[in-house]
Amino acid sequence: MEFDFPLRKIIHVDMDAFYASVEQHDNPELKGKPIAVGGGSKRGVVSAASYEARKFGVRSAMSGYIAQRNCPDLIFVKPRYERYIEISKQVRKVFFEYTDLVEPLSLDEAYLDVTENKIGNPSATLIAKEIRQKILNETGLTASAGISINKFIAKIASDYNKPNGQKTVNPEEVIQFLEDLDIRKFYGVGKVTAEKMYKLGIFTGNDLKTKSLDFLDEKFGKSGSYYYDVVRGKHLSEVKPDRIPKSVGAERTFSENLSSEIFMLERLEHIANELERRLLKSNIAGKTITLKIKYSDFTLQTRSKTLPYFITEKALILETAKELLYQQELQNSVRLLGISLANLNTEDKKIKKSDDLKKLLVQLKFDF
C-alpha cells in the first residue's frame, strides 16, 4: 500500500492504570485488590481505578459513592501526586534514550517519533518492546504501546492489548484496520458524535469511508475533513517535543455546596493564587480569563472575558473572576469553581524540524 503523504514511525506509550498501579507497587498488600485512587470522601471523585476495580465498572471521574456501590469491597487510596510525578520522570528519561521527539500527553502517556532514533534500530516494534521492558525493570510498572504510521493510529492501537501488551499496525495493514474499526474507537469521536453517526448509518470505518467530504462537512462542520482524512490513514500531526499549552487553569471542588457569591470569593482568591503560581512557574501570560462553575446538579457553565493586555498577576485575575461571577445570577448551589487563562503569549512559538528528518519523511515504504 502506497500513500501520497509522508509516513512516520510513531509509538504511543500508555502506562497501565498508572496511579492505581503505583499504589499497588508501593504497597504489596494492595496487589490483586480492587482499589480506587481518590474518591474516598463524601464528595470525592475517583482519579484512577485498578484493573480489579474496573471489572466492577469503576472508572475515573466516577463519584466515590457510585464506585463503592458498584464494588462494595473497593479500597480507596489517597492520591500521592508527587510520587506519580517522580515515576513519570523516570519513564520519560527512558523515552529520551531512544529519541528527542517525545510529546507527553499527561503523566502516564506520550507519543514518540522513532523514524530516526538514537539507537539506529529500524524497527519501531522492537523499540517499543525494549522501552516497555526497560520501564518495567526501572519502575516495576507495566506499559502498553501502539505502533503505526501516525499518532492517530498509534493511540488507537495502544488500547488493543492492554494491560502490558502492544500492537503494531503496519503500513500495508492501515486501511483494512481503519475500515474494520468500530466508529466509537476513532480518536476524537465521543459519545454524542458516535450517536449522531449511528443515526447517519455510520457504524464502522468502512461506513465512514463511503461518505463524501461534502457530506461530512455538512454534518460535522470543521471536524468533517478530519474524519474524511483519518479513515484513509491520513493524519499529519507531528510529534511535538515542546507541546505548547493553549490554556492554564486551576479549580477546586468543595466539600459542601456553596449557595451565595459571598461564600465563593475566598475560594476564588485561593484558586487565583494557585493559577498565578502556575503561570509564573511556566513563564506564561494570557489575555482571556474564563470562570468555570459546576452546579450541584452537575451542569456546567463558563463565563469569559478577554483583556487588551497579557496578565499573570493574581490581583488582576481575581478582579476579573469576581466580575464574571457577578455577571449573572447563579442557577443553583455550586460544587466547583475554576479559573483558567487562555489566549496565551506562547501561541506564536513554532517547533523546528531537522533537515535530516524532513528527508526521511518523504520515504513512502519502510519496515516496521
C-alpha positions as semicolon CSV with decimal commas, in nm:
position;residue;x (nm);y (nm);z (nm)
1;M;0,000;0,000;0,000
2;E;0,141;0,337;-0,103
3;F;0,032;0,668;0,046
4;D;0,055;1,016;-0,105
5;F;0,172;1,165;0,226
6;P;0,481;1,112;0,440
7;L;0,489;0,815;0,676
8;R;0,647;0,819;1,020
9;K;0,726;0,555;1,281
10;I;0,519;0,659;1,581
11;I;0,488;0,486;1,918
12;H;0,217;0,573;2,168
13;V;0,315;0,452;2,516
14;D;0,045;0,437;2,784
15;M;0,116;0,326;3,141
16;D;-0,133;0,067;3,267
17;A;-0,375;0,202;3,532
18;F;-0,090;0,433;3,632
19;Y;-0,192;0,587;3,967
20;A;-0,350;0,265;4,091
21;S;-0,055;0,056;3,974
22;V;0,187;0,286;4,159
23;E;-0,012;0,237;4,479
24;Q;-0,020;-0,141;4,436
25;H;0,353;-0,147;4,362
26;D;0,443;0,063;4,667
27;N;0,205;-0,127;4,897
28;P;0,214;-0,500;4,815
29;E;-0,090;-0,556;5,039
30;L;-0,299;-0,383;4,771
31;K;-0,188;-0,609;4,486
32;G;-0,470;-0,805;4,330
33;K;-0,733;-0,600;4,511
34;P;-0,987;-0,352;4,372
35;I;-0,858;-0,005;4,456
36;A;-0,955;0,349;4,361
37;V;-0,722;0,645;4,389
38;G;-0,923;0,936;4,530
39;G;-1,298;0,930;4,570
40;G;-1,294;0,839;4,938
41;S;-1,464;1,146;5,081
42;K;-1,834;1,229;5,076
43;R;-1,789;1,442;4,763
44;G;-1,486;1,257;4,627
45;V;-1,425;1,165;4,264
46;V;-1,222;0,865;4,150
47;S;-0,895;0,967;3,982
48;A;-0,793;0,616;3,879
49;A;-0,903;0,255;3,928
50;S;-0,708;-0,069;3,929
51;Y;-0,797;-0,336;3,675
52;E;-0,952;-0,540;3,956
53;A;-1,188;-0,247;4,026
54;R;-1,262;-0,187;3,659
55;K;-1,420;-0,533;3,638
56;F;-1,698;-0,391;3,857
57;G;-1,746;-0,085;3,638
58;V;-1,535;0,153;3,848
59;R;-1,389;0,425;3,627
60;S;-1,201;0,752;3,660
61;A;-1,421;1,064;3,703
62;M;-1,688;0,849;3,873
63;S;-1,817;0,964;4,210
64;G;-1,682;0,769;4,505
65;Y;-2,038;0,690;4,614
66;I;-2,124;0,518;4,285
67;A;-1,787;0,342;4,275
68;Q;-1,846;0,198;4,625
69;R;-2,197;0,092;4,526
70;N;-2,060;-0,090;4,220
71;C;-1,781;-0,253;4,415
72;P;-1,857;-0,292;4,789
73;D;-1,503;-0,421;4,859
74;L;-1,339;-0,121;4,689
75;I;-1,039;0,022;4,874
76;F;-0,994;0,400;4,847
77;V;-0,637;0,530;4,846
78;K;-0,535;0,894;4,888
79;P;-0,356;1,033;4,578
80;R;0,019;1,098;4,605
81;Y;0,085;1,322;4,307
82;E;0,448;1,391;4,396
83;R;0,514;1,016;4,374
84;Y;0,336;0,991;4,038
85;I;0,541;1,282;3,903
86;E;0,861;1,118;4,029
87;I;0,789;0,795;3,842
88;S;0,667;0,983;3,534
89;K;1,009;1,150;3,515
90;Q;1,176;0,808;3,529
91;V;0,958;0,688;3,244
92;R;1,029;0,994;3,030
93;K;1,401;0,951;3,090
94;V;1,367;0,609;2,926
95;F;1,189;0,766;2,626
96;F;1,471;1,014;2,571
97;E;1,723;0,729;2,550
98;Y;1,563;0,648;2,214
99;T;1,451;0,981;2,067
100;D;1,428;1,351;2,144
101;L;1,091;1,365;1,969
102;V;0,876;1,292;2,273
103;E;0,535;1,455;2,322
104;P;0,389;1,391;2,668
105;L;0,008;1,396;2,682
106;S;-0,008;1,350;3,060
107;L;0,198;1,192;3,337
108;D;0,124;0,844;3,206
109;E;0,127;0,862;2,827
110;A;0,331;1,007;2,543
111;Y;0,396;0,993;2,169
112;L;0,745;0,907;2,043
113;D;0,866;0,959;1,686
114;V;1,133;0,695;1,622
115;T;1,154;0,740;1,245
116;E;1,509;0,844;1,320
117;N;1,625;0,718;1,659
118;K;1,931;0,726;1,883
119;I;1,999;0,351;1,875
120;G;1,974;0,312;1,499
121;N;1,707;0,042;1,515
122;P;1,484;0,045;1,204
123;S;1,205;-0,147;1,383
124;A;0,960;0,068;1,582
125;T;0,800;-0,255;1,705
126;L;1,124;-0,375;1,865
127;I;1,195;-0,030;2,009
128;A;0,851;-0,026;2,174
129;K;0,912;-0,372;2,320
130;E;1,251;-0,263;2,455
131;I;1,106;0,058;2,605
132;R;0,830;-0,133;2,782
133;Q;1,079;-0,381;2,926
134;K;1,310;-0,103;3,045
135;I;1,018;0,077;3,214
136;L;0,927;-0,247;3,391
137;N;1,288;-0,302;3,502
138;E;1,332;0,051;3,635
139;T;0,990;0,121;3,789
140;G;0,830;-0,219;3,843
141;L;0,530;-0,098;3,639
142;T;0,389;-0,219;3,307
143;A;0,311;-0,012;3,000
144;S;0,125;-0,079;2,676
145;A;0,211;0,059;2,334
146;G;0,065;0,118;1,990
147;I;0,288;0,148;1,684
148;S;0,196;0,278;1,340
149;I;0,247;0,541;1,070
150;N;0,090;0,833;1,261
151;K;-0,026;0,948;1,604
152;F;-0,394;0,876;1,539
153;I;-0,349;0,506;1,462
154;A;-0,077;0,454;1,725
155;K;-0,305;0,585;2,000
156;I;-0,591;0,358;1,897
157;A;-0,355;0,060;1,875
158;S;-0,218;0,110;2,228
159;D;-0,557;0,013;2,373
160;Y;-0,575;-0,320;2,190
161;N;-0,361;-0,543;2,408
162;K;-0,383;-0,373;2,746
163;P;-0,253;-0,429;3,002
164;N;0,117;-0,498;2,939
165;G;0,091;-0,552;2,564
166;Q;0,145;-0,380;2,232
167;K;0,003;-0,375;1,882
168;T;0,166;-0,273;1,555
169;V;-0,040;-0,158;1,257
170;N;0,198;-0,187;0,961
171;P;0,160;0,044;0,659
172;E;0,004;-0,230;0,446
173;E;-0,247;-0,306;0,724
174;V;-0,361;0,051;0,790
175;I;-0,656;0,076;0,551
176;Q;-0,809;-0,259;0,648
177;F;-0,754;-0,182;1,018
178;L;-0,940;0,150;0,988
179;E;-1,221;0,009;0,773
180;D;-1,292;-0,266;1,028
181;L;-1,273;-0,030;1,327
182;D;-1,584;0,043;1,535
183;I;-1,655;0,414;1,495
184;R;-1,654;0,453;1,875
185;K;-1,284;0,364;1,878
186;F;-1,191;0,652;1,647
187;Y;-0,992;0,905;1,850
188;G;-1,194;1,227;1,853
189;V;-1,535;1,057;1,824
190;G;-1,707;1,098;2,159
191;K;-2,038;0,959;2,279
192;V;-2,251;1,240;2,128
193;T;-2,075;1,225;1,790
194;A;-2,100;0,846;1,783
195;E;-2,476;0,864;1,839
196;K;-2,504;1,115;1,555
197;M;-2,302;0,888;1,326
198;Y;-2,520;0,591;1,414
199;K;-2,826;0,786;1,300
200;L;-2,649;0,851;0,970
201;G;-2,575;0,480;0,925
202;I;-2,207;0,509;1,019
203;F;-2,102;0,224;1,247
204;T;-1,754;0,134;1,122
205;G;-1,462;0,297;0,947
206;N;-1,582;0,143;0,623
207;D;-1,921;0,312;0,664
208;L;-1,745;0,643;0,728
209;K;-1,530;0,599;0,419
210;T;-1,836;0,579;0,195
211;K;-1,935;0,935;0,287
212;S;-1,815;1,223;0,073
213;L;-1,616;1,517;0,205
214;D;-1,910;1,750;0,130
215;F;-2,145;1,523;0,327
216;L;-1,913;1,510;0,630
217;D;-1,853;1,886;0,619
218;E;-2,227;1,946;0,612
219;K;-2,299;1,709;0,902
220;F;-1,993;1,770;1,122
221;G;-1,862;2,115;1,030
222;K;-1,487;2,165;1,077
223;S;-1,447;1,807;1,200
224;G;-1,576;1,669;0,870
225;S;-1,243;1,695;0,688
226;Y;-1,067;1,537;0,988
227;Y;-1,293;1,230;0,975
228;Y;-1,255;1,213;0,596
229;D;-0,874;1,209;0,622
230;V;-0,814;0,982;0,922
231;V;-1,027;0,696;0,790
232;R;-0,793;0,699;0,488
233;G;-0,489;0,684;0,715
234;K;-0,401;1,049;0,674
235;H;-0,310;1,233;0,994
236;L;-0,018;1,472;0,954
237;S;0,011;1,598;1,310
238;E;0,376;1,578;1,414
239;V;0,516;1,468;1,748
240;K;0,586;1,799;1,920
241;P;0,855;1,777;2,190
242;D;0,771;2,118;2,332
243;R;0,395;2,088;2,342
244;I;0,264;2,440;2,391
245;P;-0,038;2,471;2,624
246;K;-0,345;2,652;2,495
247;S;-0,463;2,741;2,844
248;V;-0,357;2,721;3,209
249;G;-0,608;2,678;3,490
250;A;-0,684;2,581;3,849
251;E;-1,004;2,468;4,016
252;R;-1,149;2,346;4,346
253;T;-1,432;2,107;4,435
254;F;-1,596;2,199;4,766
255;S;-1,686;1,963;5,049
256;E;-2,021;2,142;5,081
257;N;-2,223;2,318;4,811
258;L;-2,199;2,698;4,814
259;S;-2,517;2,894;4,765
260;S;-2,400;3,256;4,775
261;E;-2,142;3,454;4,578
262;I;-2,010;3,596;4,905
263;F;-1,901;3,250;5,022
264;M;-1,723;3,196;4,691
265;L;-1,494;3,498;4,699
266;E;-1,249;3,348;4,946
267;R;-1,232;3,028;4,739
268;L;-1,173;3,228;4,423
269;E;-0,879;3,402;4,589
270;H;-0,714;3,066;4,666
271;I;-0,776;2,950;4,308
272;A;-0,633;3,273;4,163
273;N;-0,329;3,236;4,385
274;E;-0,267;2,882;4,255
275;L;-0,317;2,995;3,895
276;E;-0,066;3,278;3,940
277;R;0,187;3,027;4,079
278;R;0,145;2,800;3,776
279;L;0,175;3,091;3,532
280;L;0,494;3,223;3,691
281;K;0,647;2,875;3,707
282;S;0,587;2,828;3,333
283;N;0,667;3,190;3,240
284;I;0,327;3,222;3,071
285;A;0,082;3,512;3,048
286;G;-0,261;3,536;2,887
287;K;-0,545;3,766;2,792
288;T;-0,866;3,561;2,816
289;I;-0,995;3,470;3,162
290;T;-1,264;3,205;3,196
291;L;-1,461;3,132;3,511
292;K;-1,586;2,774;3,534
293;I;-1,890;2,697;3,751
294;K;-2,017;2,346;3,816
295;Y;-2,352;2,336;3,993
296;S;-2,481;2,081;4,242
297;D;-2,684;1,915;3,963
298;F;-2,354;1,876;3,768
299;T;-2,448;2,123;3,496
300;L;-2,151;2,328;3,381
301;Q;-2,132;2,696;3,296
302;T;-1,841;2,911;3,175
303;R;-1,809;3,289;3,156
304;S;-1,517;3,458;2,979
305;K;-1,362;3,799;2,928
306;T;-1,069;3,899;2,707
307;L;-0,842;4,181;2,823
308;P;-0,639;4,406;2,588
309;Y;-0,312;4,303;2,755
310;F;-0,134;3,994;2,889
311;I;-0,160;3,927;3,262
312;T;-0,016;3,689;3,521
313;E;-0,090;3,878;3,843
314;K;-0,326;3,727;4,096
315;A;-0,491;4,065;4,164
316;L;-0,599;4,115;3,802
317;I;-0,705;3,752;3,763
318;L;-0,915;3,772;4,080
319;E;-1,069;4,106;3,989
320;T;-1,185;3,974;3,652
321;A;-1,307;3,645;3,801
322;K;-1,520;3,836;4,053
323;E;-1,666;4,045;3,772
324;L;-1,758;3,726;3,585
325;L;-1,906;3,573;3,899
326;Y;-2,144;3,866;3,943
327;Q;-2,218;3,886;3,570
328;Q;-2,544;3,693;3,615
329;E;-2,733;3,513;3,886
330;L;-2,632;3,163;3,985
331;Q;-2,858;2,885;3,857
332;N;-2,815;2,661;4,161
333;S;-2,579;2,593;4,451
334;V;-2,218;2,545;4,340
335;R;-1,991;2,241;4,394
336;L;-1,687;2,354;4,191
337;L;-1,519;2,676;4,079
338;G;-1,229;2,713;3,840
339;I;-1,033;2,991;3,670
340;S;-0,833;2,947;3,350
341;L;-0,626;3,179;3,133
342;A;-0,614;3,138;2,755
343;N;-0,505;3,343;2,452
344;L;-0,152;3,290;2,583
345;N;0,176;3,452;2,486
346;T;0,301;3,111;2,368
347;E;0,086;3,075;2,058
348;D;0,344;3,207;1,811
349;K;0,611;2,954;1,908
350;K;0,696;2,702;1,636
351;I;0,855;2,362;1,652
352;K;1,152;2,324;1,414
353;K;1,245;2,001;1,245
354;S;1,593;1,900;1,130
355;D;1,669;1,878;0,758
356;D;1,762;1,513;0,801
357;L;1,420;1,429;0,940
358;K;1,247;1,615;0,656
359;K;1,437;1,400;0,408
360;L;1,340;1,085;0,593
361;L;0,969;1,166;0,586
362;V;0,948;1,163;0,207
363;Q;1,002;0,785;0,211
364;L;0,677;0,604;0,135
365;K;0,785;0,250;0,226
366;F;0,982;0,114;0,519
367;D;0,979;-0,178;0,759
368;F;0,810;-0,156;1,096
